[in-house]
Amino acid sequence: MKLDGKVAIVTGGGSGIGRASALEMARQGAQVVVADINAERGQAVADEIGAEGGKALFLPVDTASYEQVEGLVQETVHRLGQLDIMFNNAGIGGMQVSVLDMPVEEYHRVLSVDQHGVFYGIKAAGQAMNDRGGVIINTASVYGFIADRRQFPYHAAKGAVVMMTKAAALELAPFNIRVVCIAPGLINTHIVDGWRDNEKIWTAAQNAQMRRRIGEPEEVGKVVAFLASDDASFLNGHAYFVDDGAASFKR
Ligand SMILES: NC(=O)c1ccc[n+]([C@@H]2O[C@H](COP(=O)([O-])OP(=O)(O)OC[C@H]3O[C@@H](n4cnc5c(N)ncnc54)[C@H](O)[C@@H]3O)[C@@H](O)[C@H]2O)c1
């Protein structure tokens, strides 16, 4: 029970990596606020945690809105008394077309969630944690480090998450707030549903990991719970790859 007595918010907690991380942090003793734009999925995960004997509640949020992210943090502190762990994880994949054909609105749509939503979470949570310390974990991607085709806005956002993590860690260090990010490889969640129907794309995606398999969300959730715990007390300002070596070799 490494997170006993801690309060955690997980954005995008209704599915995939967020769901697995919320479940794992609750198993480690944290009270978890499952925050998601999809109320049905978010409430289901909060119920799942409750059924396991953990403590969780669902709060709706669109992380593309600063007012909503700030409201989420304030509501959490109001109801649970504190905030110790902020997992800025909500994200979308976006349209897959060449940068030359990328609609400008689509670029802004992806950045509004995948980049700006993370900034909003850092700012709001940092203010709430200010006088007692805490941990902020952001979800980047191997695509924050290596380029692929037809994912330009996603690359822009995830690269920004890596640098926002470093800059925020430096600025929040005086308040004893650690800021780290994870960089997952291909993980078995809804975000990659669109790739599964095309055998060529799906095989190539799996082969991008050293052991040629997709990762399971639970394999990421366990890392997130570790990063949130005091066992990771000297980990700060870096990205941690959860990718079976995907970013370490030439395909
Ligand atoms: N699955 C992968 O292969 C992979 C790899 C690298 C990084 N990631 C990142 O992991 C994070 C989680 O994605 P996932 O793979 O679990 O996908 P997912 O689609 O299963 O889960 C994403 C969740 O975020 C929620 N969400 C989307 N937009 C939101 C918004 N504006 N406000 C609040 N909630 C919102 C969705 O409702 C969903 O519950 C994302 O940031 C994604 O970019 C995923």
The ligand as a Gaussian input file, in Angstrom:
#p B3LYP/6-31G(d) Opt

LIG

0 1
 N       -2.094000       3.453000     -26.600000
 C       -0.907000       3.811000     -27.085000
 O       -0.331000       3.123000     -27.930000
 C       -0.256000       5.076000     -26.587000
 C        1.114000       5.258000     -26.828000
 C        1.737000       6.411000     -26.374000
 C        1.015000       7.358000     -25.686000
 N       -0.316000       7.173000     -25.461000
 C       -1.040000       8.209000     -24.718000
 O       -1.673000       7.636000     -23.600000
 C       -2.736000       8.503000     -23.173000
 C       -3.964000       7.674000     -22.858000
 O       -4.451000       7.108000     -24.055000
 P       -4.921000       5.588000     -24.183000
 O       -3.951000       4.904000     -25.051000
 O       -5.217000       5.026000     -22.848000
 O       -6.251000       5.790000     -25.053000
 P       -7.810000       5.642000     -24.714000
 O       -8.495000       6.202000     -25.911000
 O       -8.106000       4.233000     -24.325000
 O       -8.042000       6.572000     -23.449000
 C       -8.050000       7.981000     -23.547000
 C       -9.070000       8.520000     -22.570000
 O       -8.978000       9.953000     -22.587000
 C      -10.297000      10.484000     -22.610000
 N      -10.262000      11.823000     -23.225000
 C      -10.052000      12.131000     -24.528000
 N      -10.112000      13.462000     -24.689000
 C      -10.381000      14.005000     -23.477000
 C      -10.567000      15.321000     -23.012000
 N      -10.516000      16.371000     -23.836000
 N      -10.814000      15.514000     -21.685000
 C      -10.888000      14.466000     -20.834000
 N      -10.729000      13.183000     -21.230000
 C      -10.477000      12.964000     -22.533000
 C      -11.105000       9.486000     -23.426000
 O      -12.495000       9.610000     -23.166000
 C      -10.516000       8.165000     -22.938000
 O      -11.213000       7.675000     -21.810000
 C       -2.890000       9.535000     -24.281000
 O       -2.275000      10.749000     -23.901000
 C       -2.147000       8.919000     -25.456000
 O       -1.666000       9.873000     -26.350000
 C       -0.964000       6.049000     -25.885000

